[in-house]
Amino acid sequence: MWKTYDYELTILYKSELIDDLQPALDRVKKTVEDAGGKIVFEENEGIKRLAYAINKREEAIYYFYNMQLGDLANSKAATIS
């Protein structure tokens, strides 16, 4: 039996995706579920200005997750690609 761990994850999405964010959110949810985990809480924190430019972008959509996953060493999906 796997021990379950609580994780926090913040993903920065391109601000241009604000009107079409659902496919990206579904991909994260599927990856977590495929790894045997579940998303406990998620929150769209909106578009925020970055402290410094990333790939010449000055702002991004901040999306926060709380999730529960089993031991990542034995997980099928340890990364979200």
Secondary structure, 3 states (H helix, E strand, C coil): CCCCEEEEEEEEEEHHHHHCCHHHHHHHHHHHHHCCCEEEEEEEEEEEEEEEEECCEEEEEEEEEEEEECCHHHCCCCCCC
